[in-house]
């Protein structure tokens, strides 16, 4: 992906995430992660999470950001660009929010989170099947048994 297309895509992702966050009173994280993974700006979910943390949470998650930075998982120019875009679009979303009835905001937030969660379930189960050759439900059940071992000692 060339740099012009990359930054135009980041502009669209950041604007959308900021409008959602400012308009619905949520974090930009959901929209950023989905946008980064869906468009292929980042190569996988972990890189999208790392870039999202760098973009929106440095004061709250410097330790995690530093860890991802050490592993060379953060595209710093892209993160700085998204910070600026999200700042202005979140401000615009907050300004527009006063014209949107609460019931519409609640429905929009529910629909948005539903779409994001369905995509992430699909992506996660598809990735599990690719890497293990097993169907997702069996893996989830096996993973839950693993949690039992962790919590029981």
C-alpha positions, -999 to +999 in steps of 0.1 A: +000+000+000+015+033-010+018+061+016-008+084+001-034+056+001-023+046+036-028+081+051-060+087+033-073+054+047-060+064+082-078+098+077-111+079+070-106+055+099-097+082+123-125+105+113-151+077+116-136+066+150-136+101+163-172+109+152-184+076+168-165+083+200-175+119+203-211+113+192-217+082+213-194+089+242-172+058+237-136+052+231-122+053+196-106+019+202-134-002+188-136+017+155-098+021+152-091-016+157-118-027+133-108-002+107-071-010+109-077-048+107-104-045+080-084-023+057-051-041+061-033-010+075-020-033+102-011-069+095-031-084+123-052-077+155-021-074+178-006-047+156-040-029+154-043-031+192-007-018+196-013+011+172-046+019+189-030+020+223-003+042+210-029+065+194-053+070+222-040+058+255-004+068+261-010+085+295-029+054+306-009+026+291+027+038+287+039+004+299+019-015+273+029+010+246+066+006+255+063-032+254+048-031+218+073-004+208+102-027+219+088-054+197+086-029+168+048-033+165+039+004+164+039+026+133+048+059+150+040+083+121+006+066+116-002+067+153+007+104+155-014+111+124-044+092+139-040+111+172-046+144+154-074+131+132-092+115+162-088+146+183-106+168+158-132+143+147-141+134+183-146+171+190-169+173+159-188+142+170-193+157+205-206+189+189-230+170+167-242+148+195-265+175+210-286+172+178-291+134+182-318+121+205-305+097+232-325+068+219-308+071+185-274+073+201-282+041+222-294+022+191-264+034+171-240+024+198-256-010+202-256-016+164-220-005+160-207-027+189-228-056+175-212-052+141-177-049+155-182-080+178-196-101+149-166-092+127-142-099+155-158-133+162-157-142+125-121-131+122-110-148+153-127-181+144-114-179+109-078-174+122-082-202+146-093-226+119-064-215+097-038-220+124-051-251+140-073-267+114-100-271+141-134-256+143-138-226+166-163-240+191-140-269+201-111-245+206-132-222+228-143-252+249-107-263+252-096-228+261-122-226+288-108-258+303-074-241+303-088-212+323-099-237+349-064-249+353-051-214+357-076-204+384-074-237+403-036-236+405 
